[in-house]
Every structure is written in structure tokens, then in C-alpha cells.
Amino acid sequence: MVQCEITYQGGLRTHGVHGPSGAHILTDAPVDNRGKGEAFSPTDLVGVALGSCMLTLMGIAAEDNGWDLDGAGVVVIKKMKASPMRHIGRLEVQLSVPGQWSTEQRNVLEASARGCPVMASLGERVQVDLQFTWGA
């Protein structure tokens, strides 16, 4: 169990504190939803969580196998839908992994990314388009 505390600061902005580490994060409503867009929006953080989770699980698999995953990255493009209520409609996830990888290694790393708990938590309303670029 992890506890986080979030406080509304007015102006459609929140301040969150991660209980175990004390790390801080701000959110701001996006410009297209009456905010200033000066920080991550809550829905942006869903994309960040997904990409970070995938890289973390790939990192665990790489460490377990003695592989070097340094320099791997992910770009997540979030697309919202307005109907029936405003929600994330699609997350386009582009994972780039530098270096040379065998088919077997790629399969292990791709399965690790697809096994991400954040992805498993998104449900059917959010389409996830996942692409890998190897040797990038």
C-alpha cells in the first residue's frame, strides 16, 4: 500500500506528495479544459505512468538477464475523447530501444512491457497502440 496526499491549490491546480519518498508533483488542468497547462494534467500522468511502468518492467527483465537497456525511451501521445464524457480515448506508445537484440530478447522485453500493471488497469475504454523501434 502506498499513500499519497493531494491538495487543491485553486486555479485548477493540485499539489501531490508521495508518502514513502516525500516527492512532490503538481498538476494543472490543460488549456483545452479551462486550465493554464503549466504542469502535467492528471490524464497526462496516466500516459507517464504507462510509459514509465513499461520501461521499468523491461528494465527488470534486462537486469535479470544481464542485458543493458540504458538509453531506452518512450514517447506517449495521449488522445482525449469528449463523448460520452471526457476521457482518455487512446494512448500511442512508441518505445525505442538502442543496441542489437535477438528475436528472443525482443520477445522477452516486449512481453515485459505488455505485462505492465498500468496497462492492465486501463480497461477497455482506453485503446493502447504500442510500437517498438529496435536499434534506435
Wavefront OBJ file of the C-alpha trace (Angstrom):
o trace
v 0.000 0.000 0.000
v 1.199 3.483 -0.859
v -0.415 6.652 0.426
v -0.314 9.934 -1.487
v -1.798 13.211 -0.318
v -3.216 15.674 -2.840
v -4.282 19.240 -2.049
v -6.306 21.520 -4.299
v -4.469 24.834 -4.651
v -7.093 26.746 -6.607
v -6.935 27.739 -10.239
v -7.446 24.093 -11.305
v -4.063 23.092 -9.853
v -3.222 20.356 -7.349
v -0.142 19.524 -5.313
v 0.598 15.897 -4.531
v 3.034 14.347 -2.080
v 4.225 10.743 -2.372
v 4.079 9.353 1.168
v 7.066 6.986 1.137
v 9.551 9.344 -0.536
v 8.140 12.799 0.097
v 8.483 13.601 -3.621
v 6.209 16.380 -4.887
v 4.234 16.774 -8.096
v 1.957 19.480 -9.455
v -0.944 19.026 -11.819
v -2.690 21.678 -13.825
v -5.799 21.406 -15.937
v -4.970 21.548 -19.657
v -5.682 24.682 -21.668
v -8.495 22.926 -23.548
v -10.215 22.243 -20.220
v -10.046 25.745 -18.656
v -6.581 25.324 -17.133
v -3.242 27.022 -17.691
v -1.441 23.886 -18.890
v 1.651 24.818 -16.853
v 2.185 21.307 -15.446
v 1.165 17.737 -16.195
v -2.587 17.247 -16.272
v -3.970 14.279 -14.351
v -4.608 12.485 -17.652
v -1.056 13.274 -18.823
v 0.155 11.407 -15.753
v -1.714 8.306 -16.912
v 0.455 8.349 -20.047
v 3.584 8.986 -17.983
v 2.620 6.134 -15.655
v 2.108 3.767 -18.590
v 5.409 4.609 -20.280
v 7.369 4.552 -17.026
v 5.808 1.252 -15.999
v 6.674 -0.368 -19.325
v 10.284 0.827 -19.180
v 10.580 -0.299 -15.561
v 9.346 -3.818 -16.312
v 11.626 -4.017 -19.337
v 14.460 -2.875 -17.061
v 13.689 -5.654 -14.581
v 13.767 -8.236 -17.381
v 17.005 -6.758 -18.716
v 18.666 -6.809 -15.279
v 17.514 -10.388 -14.683
v 19.191 -11.421 -17.939
v 22.314 -9.251 -17.697
v 21.278 -7.047 -20.634
v 21.974 -3.308 -20.960
v 18.779 -1.341 -21.534
v 20.356 2.078 -20.862
v 19.143 4.742 -23.254
v 15.785 3.110 -23.943
v 12.982 5.634 -24.101
v 9.296 6.016 -24.675
v 7.077 8.678 -26.193
v 3.408 8.578 -25.219
v 0.838 10.550 -27.181
v -2.468 10.938 -25.364
v -5.675 11.487 -27.320
v -8.799 12.508 -25.472
v -12.436 11.778 -26.335
v -15.314 14.042 -25.395
v -18.193 11.581 -25.550
v -19.973 10.157 -23.663
v -17.864 12.015 -21.087
v -14.344 13.431 -21.339
v -11.828 10.592 -21.045
v -8.598 9.239 -22.495
v -9.534 7.540 -25.747
v -6.147 6.384 -26.959
v -2.534 6.252 -25.849
v 0.017 5.873 -28.628
v 3.150 4.376 -27.096
v 6.417 4.411 -29.043
v 9.209 2.508 -27.294
v 12.751 2.936 -28.663
v 15.491 0.548 -27.612
v 19.088 1.150 -28.730
v 21.509 -1.672 -29.418
v 21.396 -5.065 -31.061
v 18.780 -7.533 -29.831
v 17.994 -11.090 -30.863
v 14.419 -12.096 -31.629
v 14.306 -13.981 -28.323
v 15.499 -10.925 -26.365
v 12.977 -8.689 -28.130
v 10.180 -11.121 -27.299
v 11.143 -11.134 -23.608
v 11.303 -7.335 -23.434
v 8.086 -6.817 -25.397
v 6.235 -9.300 -23.176
v 7.555 -7.442 -20.128
v 6.218 -4.129 -21.443
v 2.842 -5.638 -22.319
v 2.621 -7.091 -18.784
v 2.698 -3.639 -17.224
v 0.188 -3.286 -14.336
v -0.774 0.207 -15.519
v -1.771 -1.193 -18.915
v -3.745 -3.956 -17.197
v -5.560 -1.281 -15.162
v -6.656 0.894 -18.087
v -9.640 -1.194 -19.129
v -11.381 -1.428 -22.472
v -12.234 2.261 -22.907
v -8.604 3.222 -23.495
v -7.038 1.967 -26.713
v -3.279 1.423 -26.394
v -1.274 1.400 -29.631
v 2.168 0.006 -28.824
v 5.107 0.195 -31.234
v 8.709 -0.858 -30.692
v 11.726 0.511 -32.534
v 14.809 -1.671 -32.084
v 18.363 -0.449 -32.593
v 17.251 3.166 -32.316
l 1 2 3 4 5 6 7 8 9 10 11 12 13 14 15 16 17 18 19 20 21 22 23 24 25 26 27 28 29 30 31 32 33 34 35 36 37 38 39 40 41 42 43 44 45 46 47 48 49 50 51 52 53 54 55 56 57 58 59 60 61 62 63 64 65 66 67 68 69 70 71 72 73 74 75 76 77 78 79 80 81 82 83 84 85 86 87 88 89 90 91 92 93 94 95 96 97 98 99 100 101 102 103 104 105 106 107 108 109 110 111 112 113 114 115 116 117 118 119 120 121 122 123 124 125 126 127 128 129 130 131 132 133 134 135 136
